[in-house]
Amino acid sequence: MNLLAFGIIAEKIGASNFSLEDIKDTDSLKEKLLQQYPTLQELNYIVSVNCKIAHGNTVLDDLAEVALLPPFSGG
């Protein structure tokens, strides 16, 4: 699956666009990300799957586009 990271999340990960495979759902994704990037535990972020906010655990496939969205405010 293709992952897009924005803002502080991209800074912590060191990339704004990367791929992962064999991730079954958003809960597994968050666990994997915390294993690889423990500093993400300090952040609140929203997961979007195929341009829709994921509310709760969401099933993923290898063709999914997942965005990791930090808190943001309008201006």
C-alpha positions, 0 to 999 in steps of 0.5 A: 500500500502507498502511504503519504505522511504530512507535517510533523509525521513526515518529519518523524518518519523521514519521508512523505511517501513510502510503501508497506505490504501485508498490513491487514487493517489500520490497527496493524498499521499503527502498531507497525508504525510505532515499532519502526518509529517509536516517536510517533507515540507522542503524536495524535494523528488521523488515518485516511484510507482512499481519501476517507477518514478511517473511523475505527479499525479499517480493513486495508489491501495492498492497493490502498492509499493511506494518509497520515494526517497530523492535527491542523487548524485553518487560517 
